């Protein structure tokens, strides 16, 4: 079926709505139709033939507007996500359909963006699932954050009127998609569509933000907070609570250990899972005014099969983070930093802690960091 331009817009407005309703509830809705695709730089594919396919220089970071195409399907994925693995078969078929059609070959391109995955993990994924299209690494969540992605797989369809212009989002799809014939027809129809048909769509003035909450109730959280501070010494006075302008929630306490008295901080962090069948990530950590992490407290952390981490696994991970600086380099190495069968959860925690420098700056601006 070859959609008309009107049906193209209508069809993916419906798909987009479904993505909004199913998306990450921790942040504003994901990137949507009519938005300009971000100019985030990512590393080029390792294979020169894939760089040639995309039309980008080899061995150099690239922005998506450099891709030599009129229409691009961008799939945000994680190589450990079962639904992302399943998606490779229909997308391989779609790639072959595009390349076999003289009208679409060279004008429509496909690329995967593997969030939190390094080159070795991507290479294994490509080999195991015989992935035909290029996959690049978004190891530090840069594009993932820029497009406000939540769960994966998350596909974004972009187009432009000329190669001198940036790409504009035409639509998105959250989750697996094996309706390849219909998707191919849609992408082909986009070749005859102007970006103005999407930039003119009505846009929300404000995006609703509903933050994730840990599974514990307020009373349980208060006990966890007080107990975490008490492990650092004798509490002096009441525990304070601060709602920061950024939306982050911080607890403070004055603690005496020996003759030393110092102000300590605790943040409770909640992040949506990357994989669409995984549980969200909830944890807390204690740090001092210099940004030194003193303790790591799991609230709800799961591994493969959504099984909670055991004490040994928590102890291992605590040793990976306690004693490090929030404002330091939190580059994630899955070989040494991840709990077995919990690579995605481990990567999310590292990414959250990587924003610790900004937290310290905000605490300083709000005159909370020091007494």
ZAVEXLO-194130 format. One record per residue (C-alpha): residue in three letters; x, y, z. Coordinates in steps of 0.05 Angstrom, whole numbers, padded with zeros to 5 digits, always signed. Layout:
residues N
ALAXYZ
...
end
This chain:
residues 371
UNK+00000+00000+00000
UNK+00028+00068-00019
UNK+00004+00121+00029
UNK-00017+00190+00006
UNK+00017+00249+00039
UNK-00044+00261+00082
UNK-00045+00189+00105
UNK+00029+00193+00120
UNK+00019+00249+00169
UNK-00044+00220+00199
UNK-00016+00149+00206
UNK+00046+00171+00243
UNK+00010+00221+00286
UNK-00027+00160+00313
UNK+00038+00120+00320
UNK+00069+00180+00355
UNK+00012+00184+00405
UNK+00022+00112+00422
UNK+00096+00125+00434
UNK+00079+00182+00481
UNK+00032+00141+00522
UNK+00082+00084+00527
UNK+00145+00126+00535
UNK+00191+00145+00592
UNK+00149+00175+00648
UNK+00210+00204+00683
UNK+00221+00260+00633
UNK+00186+00300+00580
UNK+00159+00260+00521
UNK+00208+00235+00469
UNK+00226+00275+00408
UNK+00166+00283+00363
UNK+00143+00301+00293
UNK+00164+00370+00270
UNK+00225+00376+00314
UNK+00294+00385+00284
UNK+00338+00324+00296
UNK+00395+00342+00344
UNK+00466+00355+00320
UNK+00496+00308+00371
UNK+00563+00278+00350
UNK+00573+00203+00352
UNK+00632+00160+00332
UNK+00632+00134+00261
UNK+00622+00060+00247
UNK+00685+00018+00252
UNK+00678-00011+00181
UNK+00696+00037+00125
UNK+00643+00005+00080
UNK+00590+00027+00130
UNK+00618+00098+00130
UNK+00614+00097+00055
UNK+00542+00073+00059
UNK+00524+00132+00104
UNK+00567+00181+00064
UNK+00607+00204+00124
UNK+00683+00208+00136
UNK+00715+00146+00167
UNK+00745+00148+00237
UNK+00714+00216+00254
UNK+00655+00235+00298
UNK+00595+00253+00256
UNK+00527+00287+00262
UNK+00466+00257+00229
UNK+00458+00316+00182
UNK+00522+00291+00148
UNK+00488+00227+00126
UNK+00480+00228+00050
UNK+00406+00212+00046
UNK+00338+00245+00042
UNK+00304+00198+00092
UNK+00337+00161+00150
UNK+00309+00109+00198
UNK+00347+00116+00264
UNK+00337+00059+00313
UNK+00356+00073+00386
UNK+00373+00005+00416
UNK+00413-00034+00467
UNK+00448-00097+00446
UNK+00426-00134+00510
UNK+00352-00117+00500
UNK+00313-00179+00476
UNK+00265-00138+00434
UNK+00323-00101+00401
UNK+00353-00169+00384
UNK+00287-00192+00356
UNK+00281-00127+00315
UNK+00343-00144+00274
UNK+00308-00195+00230
UNK+00252-00149+00204
UNK+00300-00090+00198
UNK+00349-00132+00159
UNK+00292-00148+00111
UNK+00274-00075+00107
UNK+00346-00057+00092
UNK+00348-00107+00034
UNK+00282-00080+00007
UNK+00309-00009+00007
UNK+00374-00029-00027
UNK+00337-00071-00080
UNK+00291-00015-00102
UNK+00324+00036-00150
UNK+00276+00090-00125
UNK+00298+00083-00052
UNK+00370+00058-00057
UNK+00417+00114-00036
UNK+00360+00160-00017
UNK+00336+00122+00045
UNK+00387+00099+00096
UNK+00383+00060+00162
UNK+00428+00066+00223
UNK+00425+00037+00293
UNK+00447+00076+00355
UNK+00468+00029+00411
UNK+00460+00066+00477
UNK+00508+00048+00533
UNK+00544-00004+00489
UNK+00617-00005+00471
UNK+00647-00025+00404
UNK+00662-00097+00426
UNK+00589-00109+00448
UNK+00564-00078+00383
UNK+00610-00122+00342
UNK+00585-00185+00377
UNK+00513-00162+00366
UNK+00525-00149+00292
UNK+00557-00217+00282
UNK+00507-00258+00322
UNK+00446-00227+00289
UNK+00478-00215+00220
UNK+00458-00141+00223
UNK+00461-00111+00153
UNK+00456-00037+00171
UNK+00508+00005+00209
UNK+00505+00009+00284
UNK+00543+00064+00321
UNK+00557+00071+00395
UNK+00522+00121+00441
UNK+00563+00097+00500
UNK+00552+00159+00543
UNK+00477+00168+00530
UNK+00489+00233+00490
UNK+00440+00221+00433
UNK+00394+00181+00478
UNK+00387+00243+00522
UNK+00382+00291+00464
UNK+00322+00255+00435
UNK+00293+00245+00505
UNK+00289+00170+00493
UNK+00262+00122+00545
UNK+00254+00048+00530
UNK+00283+00012+00470
UNK+00276-00005+00414
UNK+00256+00066+00394
UNK+00255+00083+00320
UNK+00257+00154+00293
UNK+00240+00171+00221
UNK+00273+00235+00195
UNK+00272+00271+00127
UNK+00295+00335+00095
UNK+00282+00374+00032
UNK+00355+00381+00012
UNK+00423+00356+00035
UNK+00441+00427+00058
UNK+00387+00425+00112
UNK+00382+00388+00178
UNK+00335+00329+00185
UNK+00265+00339+00213
UNK+00229+00285+00251
UNK+00170+00256+00212
UNK+00149+00204+00265
UNK+00172+00153+00316
UNK+00155+00082+00337
UNK+00165+00054+00407
UNK+00177-00021+00412
UNK+00185-00077+00361
UNK+00158-00068+00290
UNK+00154-00127+00243
UNK+00105-00096+00194
UNK+00161-00085+00144
UNK+00119-00078+00081
UNK+00078-00022+00111
UNK+00140+00012+00139
UNK+00176+00008+00072
UNK+00116+00040+00038
UNK+00116+00095+00089
UNK+00190+00110+00082
UNK+00184+00110+00007
UNK+00125+00158+00010
UNK+00167+00205+00053
UNK+00212+00216-00008
UNK+00156+00256-00038
UNK+00138+00293+00026
UNK+00161+00363+00047
UNK+00186+00377+00117
UNK+00135+00433+00122
UNK+00080+00380+00129
UNK+00111+00362+00196
UNK+00139+00428+00221
UNK+00068+00457+00213
UNK+00037+00405+00260
UNK+00010+00433+00326
UNK+00061+00426+00382
UNK+00053+00422+00457
UNK+00074+00487+00491
UNK+00097+00449+00552
UNK+00114+00376+00562
UNK+00086+00342+00623
UNK+00139+00315+00670
UNK+00120+00258+00717
UNK+00180+00235+00756
UNK+00191+00162+00773
UNK+00186+00144+00846
UNK+00222+00088+00884
UNK+00179+00029+00906
UNK+00186+00047+00980
UNK+00135+00093+01013
UNK+00154+00159+01046
UNK+00161+00128+01115
UNK+00206+00073+01089
UNK+00248+00124+01051
UNK+00257+00167+01113
UNK+00282+00106+01152
UNK+00331+00089+01096
UNK+00356+00161+01094
UNK+00366+00165+01169
UNK+00399+00097+01172
UNK+00446+00115+01115
UNK+00469+00178+01150
UNK+00475+00142+01217
UNK+00524+00092+01186
UNK+00571+00151+01174
UNK+00572+00174+01247
UNK+00528+00204+01301
UNK+00472+00248+01275
UNK+00473+00319+01300
UNK+00405+00350+01292
UNK+00348+00333+01244
UNK+00354+00309+01173
UNK+00338+00363+01122
UNK+00303+00356+01056
UNK+00313+00401+00995
UNK+00275+00403+00929
UNK+00323+00434+00879
UNK+00302+00477+00819
UNK+00326+00421+00773
UNK+00275+00374+00805
UNK+00328+00333+00842
UNK+00313+00316+00914
UNK+00369+00320+00966
UNK+00372+00301+01039
UNK+00424+00333+01085
UNK+00450+00317+01154
UNK+00505+00339+01201
UNK+00544+00279+01225
UNK+00598+00273+01279
UNK+00650+00219+01277
UNK+00704+00223+01330
UNK+00721+00296+01336
UNK+00702+00312+01264
UNK+00635+00343+01246
UNK+00615+00348+01173
UNK+00555+00359+01129
UNK+00533+00300+01087
UNK+00484+00293+01030
UNK+00440+00237+01002
UNK+00406+00235+00934
UNK+00352+00186+00914
UNK+00357+00172+00840
UNK+00304+00139+00795
UNK+00315+00124+00722
UNK+00273+00090+00670
UNK+00302+00025+00643
UNK+00332+00024+00574
UNK+00301-00042+00554
UNK+00225-00043+00547
UNK+00217-00106+00589
UNK+00263-00086+00646
UNK+00246-00054+00712
UNK+00264+00018+00727
UNK+00328+00034+00767
UNK+00323+00062+00838
UNK+00382+00075+00884
UNK+00410+00125+00934
UNK+00480+00148+00950
UNK+00514+00189+01005
UNK+00568+00240+00991
UNK+00604+00296+01027
UNK+00613+00370+01010
UNK+00676+00354+00969
UNK+00634+00306+00925
UNK+00666+00243+00952
UNK+00617+00184+00950
UNK+00613+00150+01018
UNK+00558+00098+01009
UNK+00514+00066+00956
UNK+00444+00041+00975
UNK+00401-00002+00928
UNK+00327+00013+00929
UNK+00307-00031+00869
UNK+00360-00058+00823
UNK+00349-00117+00778
UNK+00387-00161+00730
UNK+00366-00209+00674
UNK+00296-00235+00685
UNK+00281-00175+00731
UNK+00314-00211+00789
UNK+00336-00166+00847
UNK+00410-00159+00860
UNK+00435-00202+00917
UNK+00482-00179+00973
UNK+00545-00202+00938
UNK+00526-00163+00875
UNK+00509-00101+00915
UNK+00575-00107+00952
UNK+00613-00113+00886
UNK+00580-00051+00857
UNK+00588-00011+00921
UNK+00663-00023+00916
UNK+00661+00004+00845
UNK+00631+00071+00865
UNK+00647+00086+00938
UNK+00709+00130+00945
UNK+00701+00162+00876
UNK+00687+00235+00862
UNK+00620+00257+00834
UNK+00655+00307+00790
UNK+00704+00255+00764
UNK+00705+00214+00700
UNK+00650+00162+00702
UNK+00666+00127+00637
UNK+00630+00060+00641
UNK+00669-00003+00625
UNK+00623-00063+00623
UNK+00681-00112+00635
UNK+00698-00084+00703
UNK+00640-00040+00725
UNK+00578-00082+00713
UNK+00543-00133+00756
UNK+00536-00199+00718
UNK+00472-00201+00677
UNK+00458-00129+00697
UNK+00499-00090+00646
UNK+00443-00042+00628
UNK+00426-00026+00701
UNK+00499-00016+00717
UNK+00508+00031+00658
UNK+00447+00072+00678
UNK+00475+00082+00748
UNK+00542+00104+00721
UNK+00508+00153+00674
UNK+00467+00181+00732
UNK+00529+00191+00775
UNK+00564+00223+00715
UNK+00516+00282+00726
UNK+00543+00291+00796
UNK+00586+00351+00777
UNK+00523+00389+00757
UNK+00490+00370+00822
UNK+00548+00398+00862
UNK+00544+00463+00822
UNK+00470+00468+00837
UNK+00480+00455+00911
UNK+00532+00510+00911
UNK+00486+00559+00875
UNK+00430+00544+00925
UNK+00478+00555+00984
UNK+00466+00484+01008
UNK+00535+00453+00996
UNK+00568+00485+01056
UNK+00543+00509+01124
end
